[in-house]
Every structure is written in C-alpha cells, then in structure tokens.
Amino acid sequence: MRVQEREQTAELLALYEQMVLVRRTEKAAHDLFLSGLVKGTTHLAAGHEAIAVGASAALRADDYVFATYRGHHHALARGATPEECLAELMSRATGHQPINGGSHRDVVGGLTHTHHVTVAS
C-alpha cells in the first residue's frame, strides 16, 4: 500500500471512529432521558452521524456551525466531549451551558472552543 493510500485509510478510519463515538453518545443520552435524568426532552440524531462528521471534516477550525435541531452530534463532531454533551443534557455544572439543560439549549464552547451553537425554540 502506498503512503497516500495509508494516509487516506487512516483518515477514513478516524471519521468512522468519530461516527461510532457520536452514535454511542446519542445512545447514552437516550438512556439518560429514559431514566429521568434529562431535564425536558431530548432530540436524538441516530442515523445522521455521517452528516455531522463529514461536514465537520470539510470545515476549518475557525468555521462556525449553527445547528437548529438535533445538534448534539454536531457538537461532538466539532470537538466537544461526550461527557460535556451529556452533562449539558442533565444540567450539570460541567456542561456547556449548565443553567439550562435539555437538548434545546446546547451552546458549545461559547463559540471559542468548537465554534458550534445549537439554536432551537
């Protein structure tokens, strides 16, 4: 295998691993919701992992992403950790915006860390 093919294979594998991380985090969010630990409701995006991961892979680090619905997977694809996203859903102090909670108000990194904001009514 040539160097270029190895690099491309490594990049594709990293994207796949990121999609798996997003899916597992969404599953954890669903489980937390069912157990009553999530304030409000939770809008999941299982099956849409490739959209967030692929789009984020095409962006520069200083590009912004504004998701209006089901934004957790975009936050993860832009660099948020599963722990941060799940803490946000449960209104924990370690979440992105712990005063709100739920999936409607997921503001990630104050636009400086991951350049992602979820806006929903």
N, C-alpha and C positions, 0 to 999 in steps of 0.2 A: 504494500500500500504506500502510495506516495505521501509526502509530507502534507500537501494540500488536502488530500483525502482524509488523512488522520485528523487534521485540524477541523475540517468540516464535520466529520463524525463526532468529534468531541463537542463541538458547538451544538449539534443536533441532540446529543445525549443530555447536555446541560439544559436545553429547552424542555426536553421530555421530563427530566427530573423536576424542573420547576413546575410543570403542569401537574405532576403527581403530588407535589407539595401543596399546590392550590387545592386539588381535589381532597386531600386528607384534611386540610384545614377547614374546608367547607363542610366535610362530614363531621368534624369536631364541633363546628358551630351549630349544625343541625342537632347533634346530641345534646349540647348545652341548652338549646332552645326547648327541646322536648323535656328536659329535666327541670325547666323553670328558672334557669339561671340567667336567661337573657331578658333584659327589660324591653318590653314592646314586642315587635315581631322581627323576623329575620328573612331576608330575601336572598336565597342562595342562587348560585350560578353553576351548579354541577352540569357538566357537559359543554361549558363555554370556556374552559381553561385555555384552549389554544388561542382564542381571540385576545385575551389579555396578555398572555405570554408572548405571542407572536407580534402583537402591536408594540409592546414594550421593547422587544428586541430590536425593532426598527427605529426606535426613538433615541435621541441623545440624552445624556444625563440631565441636561438643563431644560428639556422639554417638559411641558405640563400635560397632565391627563385629568380631564373632568368627566367623571362617570356620574350619570344621573340615576342609575338604578343598578342594583346588584354590583356594587363597587368593591367588595372585599377582594375579589380575585385580581382586580387592577392594582389595588394597594399592595398585595403580595408580589405581583409581577414587577412592581416598581421599587421593591426593596424592603417593604415592611415585613416584620417577622410574624409568624403565626401567633406567637404569644401576645404581641401588640394588638393584632386584629381581634383575637378572642377576648382579651382584656377590655377592649373598646366595647364589644358587644355586651359585656357584663358590667359596664360602668365602673371598672376598676381604675385605680389611680395610675396603673401602668399602661392604660390605653392611650390612644392618640388624643382623644378629647373626652376624658373620663366623666365630665359633668353630665353628658347626655346619655350615651349608651344606645344600644339598638343599631340596626343597620341603616337607618335613615340619616344619621349624622356622622358618618365616618370621615373625619378630616385627618388626613395622614401627614404627619411631619411638619405641619404648619407651612407647607409649600417650600420648605428648605431642604428637607431630608430626601423625600421621594418625589416631590413635585406632583402630588396626586390629591385631588379633592373629590369626594362624593357629595353631590348635592341632590337632595330629594325633598319633596314636600311632605 
